[in-house]
Amino acid sequence: MNVYEISDAAELLAENTYPGRGIMAGMTADGKSCAIAYFIMGRSSNSRNRIFEYTDSGIITKAFDPSKLEDPSLIIYAPVRMLDNKIIVTNGDQTDTIYDYLTNGKTFEDALRTREFEPDRPNFTPRISSLVTFENGSFNYKMSILKSSDPEGSACSRYFYEYPAVAGLGHFIHTYNCDGDPIPTFTGEPERIVMSDDIDTFTDKLWNSLNDDNKISLYVCYRSLDGQDMQTRIINKHEQE
C-alpha cells in the first residue's frame, strides 16, 4: 500500500454517484498558485433548486426558482468568504461562524468546536470546512469534518487536519462516502489529489466527472501566492439547461 499515492480527483468523482458536497484545496503543480474547489450535489427537488452566485467577498447559494424554495435552513448559505489573507470554504452556515471567530482573534478550531453535524436525521450530514491562509509568499490550509459519533446522532466527533503547501498536491474532503439510505458519512482522512496548473482544465474535468443527475453547482478559485492574481469560475447546472 502506497500511503503517499496521489489520485486524480476527476477519477474519484466519476466512480462515485453521490459524494454529496465536496471541498478541495492545494497547490498547483507549477508551485505558483493555490487551487480551491467546492461543489454541491442534491437528490431532493429543494436541494437541486440552487445556483451559486458571486458576492463582494465570495459566493452564496440561492434558489434558482424562488417560488419552489421549500426549507432554506440547510441549503442557503455562503460557501466561500474571504477575510484579509484568508479564504474560508464550508458546506453550511458555519462559514459565518468561522468568519466571526477569526474577526475576533479566535481560531478555526475554536469556531468549529461550537458547531456540530446537520440535524437532518437519519443522514446527520457532516459539516466540512476549510481555511486557507496566505503568508510570506506561500500558504497553508486546514480542513475539518464534524460528524455524528453514532447512528442516533447523540454526540459529535470533530476532526481537524492541517497541511503545508506542496506543489502538485491537494486534499479532498466530502460529506458522504457514496450514495445510500441513510447516506453513509465520509470516513478516513481527506483524499490526496493532483492539482492542475490550469483553472479551466481543472474546472471542466471536475464538472464533467460529477454525476449528471445529482450535480448542481461548482466553484473553482486559483490565487497566486503573492495574492496579486485571482481567477474564479462558477458552473451552475440550471444555467446550462
JOJOBEL-V377271 format. One record per residue. N is the residue number from 1. RES is the residue in one letter. SS is DSSP state (a for helix, b for strand, c for the rest). PHI is phi as a letter, one per 30 degrees, with the letter a starting at -180 (* if undefined). BURIAL is I if it has 9 or more other ideal C-beta (glycine too) atoms within 8 Angstrom, else O. Layout:
BEGIN
N:RES:SS:PHI:BURIAL, N:RES:SS:PHI:BURIAL
END
This chain:
BEGIN
1:M:c:*:O, 2:N:c:c:O, 3:V:c:d:O, 4:Y:c:c:O, 5:E:c:d:O, 6:I:c:c:O, 7:S:b:c:I, 8:D:c:d:O, 9:A:a:d:I, 10:A:a:d:I, 11:E:a:d:I, 12:L:a:d:I, 13:L:a:d:I, 14:A:a:d:O, 15:E:c:d:O, 16:N:c:b:I, 17:T:c:d:O, 18:Y:c:a:I, 19:P:c:d:I, 20:G:c:i:I, 21:R:c:c:I, 22:G:b:b:I, 23:I:b:b:I, 24:M:b:b:I, 25:A:b:a:I, 26:G:b:l:I, 27:M:b:c:I, 28:T:c:d:I, 29:A:c:d:I, 30:D:c:d:O, 31:G:c:i:O, 32:K:c:c:O, 33:S:b:b:I, 34:C:b:c:I, 35:A:b:c:I, 36:I:b:b:I, 37:A:b:b:I, 38:Y:b:b:I, 39:F:b:b:I, 40:I:b:b:I, 41:M:b:b:I, 42:G:c:a:I, 43:R:c:c:O, 44:S:c:c:O, 45:S:a:d:O, 46:N:a:d:I, 47:S:a:d:I, 48:R:a:d:I, 49:N:c:d:I, 50:R:b:b:I, 51:I:b:b:I, 52:F:b:c:I, 53:E:b:b:I, 54:Y:b:d:O, 55:T:b:b:O, 56:D:c:d:O, 57:S:c:b:O, 58:G:b:l:I, 59:I:b:b:I, 60:I:b:b:I, 61:T:b:c:I, 62:K:b:b:O, 63:A:b:d:I, 64:F:c:d:O, 65:D:c:b:O, 66:P:a:e:O, 67:S:a:d:O, 68:K:a:c:I, 69:L:c:d:I, 70:E:c:c:O, 71:D:c:c:O, 72:P:c:d:O, 73:S:c:e:O, 74:L:c:c:O, 75:I:c:c:I, 76:I:c:c:I, 77:Y:c:a:I, 78:A:c:c:I, 79:P:c:d:I, 80:V:b:b:I, 81:R:b:b:I, 82:M:b:c:I, 83:L:b:b:I, 84:D:c:h:O, 85:N:c:c:O, 86:K:b:b:I, 87:I:b:b:I, 88:I:b:c:I, 89:V:b:b:I, 90:T:b:b:I, 91:N:c:c:I, 92:G:c:a:I, 93:D:c:d:O, 94:Q:a:d:I, 95:T:a:e:I, 96:D:a:d:I, 97:T:a:d:I, 98:I:a:d:I, 99:Y:a:e:I, 100:D:a:d:I, 101:Y:a:d:I, 102:L:a:d:I, 103:T:a:d:O, 104:N:c:c:O, 105:G:c:i:O, 106:K:c:c:O, 107:T:c:c:O, 108:F:a:e:I, 109:E:a:d:O, 110:D:a:e:I, 111:A:a:d:I, 112:L:a:d:I, 113:R:c:d:O, 114:T:c:c:O, 115:R:c:c:I, 116:E:c:b:O, 117:F:c:e:I, 118:E:c:d:I, 119:P:c:d:O, 120:D:c:c:O, 121:R:c:e:O, 122:P:c:c:O, 123:N:c:d:I, 124:F:c:h:I, 125:T:c:e:I, 126:P:c:d:I, 127:R:b:c:I, 128:I:b:c:I, 129:S:b:b:I, 130:S:b:b:I, 131:L:b:b:I, 132:V:b:c:I, 133:T:b:b:I, 134:F:b:c:I, 135:E:b:a:O, 136:N:c:h:O, 137:G:c:i:O, 138:S:b:b:O, 139:F:b:a:I, 140:N:b:b:I, 141:Y:b:b:I, 142:K:b:c:I, 143:M:b:b:I, 144:S:b:b:I, 145:I:b:b:I, 146:L:b:c:I, 147:K:b:b:I, 148:S:b:d:I, 149:S:c:d:O, 150:D:c:a:O, 151:P:c:d:O, 152:E:c:c:O, 153:G:c:i:I, 154:S:c:d:O, 155:A:c:a:O, 156:C:b:c:I, 157:S:b:c:O, 158:R:b:c:I, 159:Y:b:b:O, 160:F:b:b:I, 161:Y:b:b:I, 162:E:b:b:O, 163:Y:b:b:I, 164:P:b:d:O, 165:A:c:d:I, 166:V:c:b:O, 167:A:b:e:I, 168:G:c:i:I, 169:L:b:c:I, 170:G:b:b:I, 171:H:b:b:I, 172:F:b:b:I, 173:I:b:b:I, 174:H:b:b:I, 175:T:c:d:I, 176:Y:b:b:I, 177:N:c:d:O, 178:C:c:a:I, 179:D:c:d:O, 180:G:c:l:I, 181:D:c:b:O, 182:P:c:d:O, 183:I:c:d:I, 184:P:c:d:O, 185:T:b:d:I, 186:F:c:e:I, 187:T:c:b:O, 188:G:c:i:O, 189:E:c:d:O, 190:P:c:e:O, 191:E:b:d:I, 192:R:b:d:I, 193:I:b:b:I, 194:V:b:d:I, 195:M:c:c:I, 196:S:c:d:I, 197:D:c:d:O, 198:D:c:c:O, 199:I:a:d:I, 200:D:a:d:O, 201:T:a:d:I, 202:F:a:d:I, 203:T:a:d:I, 204:D:a:d:O, 205:K:a:d:I, 206:L:a:d:I, 207:W:a:d:I, 208:N:a:d:O, 209:S:a:c:I, 210:L:c:d:I, 211:N:c:e:I, 212:D:c:d:O, 213:D:c:d:O, 214:N:c:c:I, 215:K:b:d:I, 216:I:b:b:I, 217:S:b:a:I, 218:L:b:b:I, 219:Y:b:b:I, 220:V:b:b:I, 221:C:b:b:I, 222:Y:b:c:I, 223:R:b:b:I, 224:S:b:d:I, 225:L:c:d:I, 226:D:c:d:O, 227:G:c:i:O, 228:Q:c:d:O, 229:D:c:b:O, 230:M:b:b:O, 231:Q:b:c:O, 232:T:b:b:I, 233:R:b:b:I, 234:I:b:b:I, 235:I:b:b:I, 236:N:b:c:I, 237:K:a:e:I, 238:H:a:d:I, 239:E:a:d:O, 240:Q:a:c:O, 241:E:c:d:O
END
